[in-house]
Amino acid sequence: MGDAAAALLMGGSAVLGALVGSFLNVVIHRVPAGMSVVRPPSACPGCGDRIRPYDNIPVLSWMILRGRCRDCGESISVRYPIVEAVTALAFFSITGWMLSPLSPAGDIVTAAGSVGLLAGGLLLAAHLWLGAASIALTAIDLETHRLPNAIVYPGYVVAAAGLGVPALLAGDLERLGIAAAGAGILFAAYLIMWLAWPGGMGMGDVKLAGVLGAFLGFAGWGALAVGAFAAFVLGGLVSIALLLAKRVSRKGGIPFGPWMIAGAWVGLVLGASIAAAYLSLFGIAQV
């Protein structure tokens, strides 16, 4: 793909991300409450008036309205434009990464030959879904200490279609097997921790682990190992900082989902390089 085409695709992904971010705001608010994300249409919580289409432009509308409802002046949380901007940036970055030689997509697309476009499109869509789900789940878990099934369960379908089909198109059964193993290993590991440490690990974490394990496994053993380990490093460091600052107690209060997600992205983007550097210390070449 040429530089101009890549730039166009990344720009289009950013615009798509802003629109998806607007929808994620609805998801973050309604899914934990068990509400439909489709009906009723978005409305001001103060006066109940529906949000006009021209007042629903991601980021821009909030800035024009100065963070207030056009009709009643009710304050609109700054979370809304932040989620939209972060999602736009995430989609832009993920697309750029997927187009780079460092992504897990390059050899699959090349090997897929005439169906490379389909394979690449599915892989990109799967990772963009993971990016959007990461933002929604992080926001929800930080606020409610829950990882809703309505977001986690579709991840298994996304992984099967967005990772499995491209691997099959390329005839890369080894990568498909590692992805399945990654899902099984992380799911089993978190299930054991959930059984051994009641209250310390939520069942939502267990379910999410299988999804993250599939994506990490697809990227390789190095990504899987680093991603799994990074979750505990990041979670541990943040927990220690919060305990020292007396923001939480030792009995809990720190959701682990966000650190699982952050660790998974560290594994996906940097896992292969980190694993190779670590193994090289012992004179071992990564397979």
C-alpha positions as a printed Julia matrix, in Angstrom:
287×3 Matrix{Float64}:
   0.0     0.0    0.0
   1.36    3.42  -0.95
   1.94    6.22   1.53
  -1.0     8.26   0.24
  -3.38    5.31   0.48
  -2.13    4.47   3.96
  -2.59    8.06   5.12
  -6.11    8.11   3.67
  -6.98    4.86   5.42
  -5.6     6.1    8.73
  -7.49    9.39   8.41
 -10.7     7.56   7.59
 -10.15    5.3   10.61
  -9.77    8.36  12.84
 -13.09    9.76  11.62
 -14.71    6.37  12.12
 -13.18    6.22  15.59
 -14.73    9.56  16.56
 -18.15    8.3   15.47
 -17.65    5.0   17.28
 -16.53    6.96  20.34
 -19.84    8.8   20.34
 -21.62    5.44  20.39
 -19.27    4.16  23.11
 -20.49    6.97  25.35
 -23.97    5.49  25.05
 -22.61    1.99  25.71
 -20.66    3.11  28.79
 -23.75    4.78  30.25
 -26.47    2.3   29.33
 -24.99   -1.21  29.24
 -24.15   -1.39  32.99
 -27.7    -0.2   33.71
 -29.19   -2.93  31.5
 -30.65   -0.38  29.09
 -30.94   -0.62  25.31
 -28.19    1.18  23.4
 -30.65    1.88  20.57
 -33.76    3.22  22.27
 -34.67    5.77  23.42
 -32.61    8.23  21.36
 -30.0    10.26  23.22
 -31.53   13.06  25.28
 -30.44   15.65  27.82
 -30.68   14.17  31.35
 -31.74   17.61  32.63
 -34.65   18.64  30.42
 -35.25   15.39  28.53
 -35.07   17.02  25.08
 -33.59   14.85  22.35
 -30.1    15.67  21.17
 -30.28   17.27  17.72
 -28.18   15.62  14.98
 -26.08   18.77  14.54
 -25.42   18.79  18.29
 -24.14   15.23  18.16
 -20.98   15.77  16.12
 -18.11   14.12  18.01
 -15.94   16.52  20.05
 -16.88   19.57  17.94
 -20.46   19.87  19.22
 -19.34   19.73  22.84
 -16.84   22.52  22.19
 -19.37   24.69  20.34
 -21.94   24.24  23.11
 -19.24   24.82  25.74
 -20.19   21.61  27.48
 -23.83   22.51  28.07
 -27.24   21.51  26.75
 -28.51   23.89  24.09
 -32.0    23.99  25.63
 -31.62   24.02  29.41
 -27.93   24.71  29.99
 -27.38   21.44  31.87
 -23.68   20.6   32.11
 -22.47   17.83  29.76
 -19.67   15.71  31.19
 -16.23   16.21  29.69
 -16.04   12.43  29.51
 -18.02   12.53  26.27
 -15.51   14.43  24.11
 -12.62   12.63  25.83
 -13.98    9.2   24.88
 -14.62   10.39  21.32
 -11.13   11.86  20.95
  -9.41    8.86  22.55
 -11.3     6.46  20.28
 -10.38    8.5   17.2
  -6.72    8.45  18.26
  -6.91    4.73  19.02
  -8.37    3.88  15.6
  -5.78    6.07  13.87
  -2.93    4.4   15.8
  -4.22    0.85  15.43
  -4.61    1.29  11.68
  -1.09    2.68  11.36
   0.27   -0.19  13.44
  -1.61   -2.8   11.42
  -0.12   -1.36   8.23
   3.4    -1.56   9.65
   5.8    -4.52   9.49
   5.51   -4.8   13.3
   1.87   -5.91  13.21
   0.67   -9.53  13.18
  -1.08   -8.87   9.87
   1.75   -8.48   7.35
   2.7   -12.07   6.65
  -0.93  -13.21   6.77
  -1.98  -10.72   4.1
   1.0   -11.58   1.91
   0.43  -15.31   2.29
  -3.26  -14.94   1.52
  -2.44  -13.82  -2.03
  -5.56  -12.97  -4.01
  -7.69  -12.78  -0.89
  -5.18  -10.64   0.97
  -7.52   -7.66   0.99
 -10.22   -9.71   2.7
  -7.77  -11.13   5.22
  -6.3    -7.71   5.96
  -9.74   -6.14   6.26
 -10.89   -8.76   8.74
  -7.74   -8.42  10.82
  -8.04   -4.64  10.91
 -11.72   -4.81  11.82
 -10.98   -7.29  14.62
  -8.27   -5.1   16.15
 -10.39   -1.96  15.82
 -13.17   -3.79  17.66
 -10.66   -4.71  20.36
  -9.64   -1.06  20.61
 -13.23    0.11  20.98
 -14.07   -2.64  23.46
 -10.93   -1.8   25.45
 -12.08    1.79  25.9
 -15.64    0.87  26.83
 -14.65   -1.91  29.24
 -11.99    0.22  30.91
 -14.43    3.06  31.54
 -17.16    0.73  32.79
 -14.87   -1.32  35.04
 -13.33    1.77  36.62
 -16.78    3.14  37.37
 -18.78    0.01  38.26
 -16.18   -2.77  38.8
 -17.95   -4.83  36.17
 -17.06   -6.23  32.75
 -20.47   -6.73  31.09
 -21.1    -9.94  29.18
 -22.79   -7.88  26.46
 -19.36   -6.54  25.49
 -17.08   -9.45  26.43
 -18.99  -12.34  24.83
 -19.0   -10.86  21.29
 -15.21  -10.8   21.58
 -15.11  -14.56  21.08
 -17.07  -14.22  17.84
 -14.84  -11.37  16.7
 -11.73  -13.42  17.47
 -13.06  -16.46  15.61
 -14.04  -14.47  12.51
 -11.46  -11.68  12.54
  -8.47  -13.84  13.44
  -9.47  -17.37  12.53
 -10.73  -16.71   9.01
  -7.6   -14.78   7.89
  -5.4   -17.56   9.31
  -7.4   -20.16   7.41
  -7.23  -18.1    4.22
  -3.45  -18.01   4.56
  -3.27  -21.67   5.5
  -1.51  -20.69   8.73
  -2.85  -23.38  11.02
   0.05  -22.93  13.44
  -0.96  -19.34  14.18
  -4.58  -20.39  14.5
  -3.53  -23.05  16.99
  -1.49  -20.58  19.06
  -4.45  -18.18  19.15
  -6.71  -20.98  20.4
  -4.06  -22.04  22.92
  -3.68  -18.44  24.09
  -7.4   -18.17  24.72
  -7.45  -21.45  26.61
  -4.31  -20.77  28.65
  -5.33  -17.32  29.86
  -8.93  -18.39  30.51
  -7.74  -21.38  32.56
  -5.13  -19.33  34.44
  -7.64  -16.67  35.45
 -10.24  -19.31  36.32
  -7.76  -20.95  38.69
  -7.03  -17.57  40.3
 -10.77  -16.89  40.6
 -11.29  -20.24  42.34
  -8.24  -19.87  44.57
  -8.82  -16.24  45.51
 -12.56  -15.61  45.94
 -13.3   -11.92  45.71
  -9.84  -11.07  44.45
 -10.64  -11.84  40.83
 -14.02  -11.38  39.16
 -15.62  -13.83  36.75
 -15.71  -11.0   34.23
 -11.9   -10.99  34.32
 -11.91  -14.72  33.55
 -14.18  -14.29  30.54
 -12.18  -11.33  29.24
  -8.94  -13.29  29.63
 -10.03  -15.75  26.94
 -10.65  -12.96  24.43
  -7.36  -11.22  25.16
  -5.53  -14.55  25.07
  -6.8   -15.23  21.54
  -5.51  -11.89  20.24
  -2.19  -12.25  22.06
  -1.75  -15.83  20.89
  -2.43  -14.78  17.31
   0.46  -12.3   17.63
   2.77  -15.08  18.87
   4.07  -16.77  22.0
   6.21  -13.76  22.9
   3.22  -11.42  22.76
   1.18  -13.85  24.86
   3.82  -14.15  27.58
   4.55  -10.41  27.74
   0.87   -9.43  27.58
  -0.08  -11.8   30.39
   2.81  -10.69  32.6
   2.41   -6.97  31.86
  -1.14   -6.99  33.25
   0.13   -7.94  36.71
   3.09   -5.55  36.56
   0.9    -2.59  35.63
  -1.86   -3.57  38.03
   0.61   -4.1   40.84
   2.38   -0.79  40.34
  -0.89    1.15  40.25
  -2.23   -0.72  43.29
   0.9     0.07  45.31
   0.7     3.74  44.33
  -2.97    3.97  45.31
  -2.37    2.15  48.6
   0.51    4.46  49.48
  -1.67    7.45  48.62
  -4.44    5.91  50.77
  -6.88    6.14  47.87
  -7.97    2.52  48.36
  -7.79   -0.09  51.11
  -6.04   -3.46  51.05
  -9.4    -5.19  50.92
  -9.92   -4.15  47.32
 -11.46   -1.38  45.34
  -9.12   -1.66  42.36
 -10.63   -3.24  39.25
  -8.2    -5.46  37.35
  -9.84   -5.34  33.92
  -8.16   -2.09  32.81
  -4.71   -3.54  33.57
  -5.51   -6.77  31.74
  -6.42   -4.63  28.74
  -3.38   -2.36  29.04
  -1.11   -5.37  29.44
  -2.63   -7.02  26.39
  -1.9    -3.97  24.23
   1.67   -3.88  25.52
   1.96   -7.51  24.49
   0.4    -6.96  21.08
   2.51   -3.96  20.13
   5.79   -4.61  21.96
   5.58   -8.23  23.08
   7.65   -9.8   20.3
  10.44   -7.23  20.7
  10.48   -7.48  24.5
  10.49  -11.28  24.43
  13.3   -11.35  21.85
  15.38   -8.91  23.91
  14.84  -10.93  27.07
  15.76  -14.23  25.43
  18.84  -12.71  23.86
  20.2   -12.07  27.36
  20.51  -15.81  27.67
  21.73  -16.35  24.13
  18.4   -17.85  23.05
  16.9   -17.0   19.68
  13.12  -16.55  19.66
  11.29  -19.1   17.56
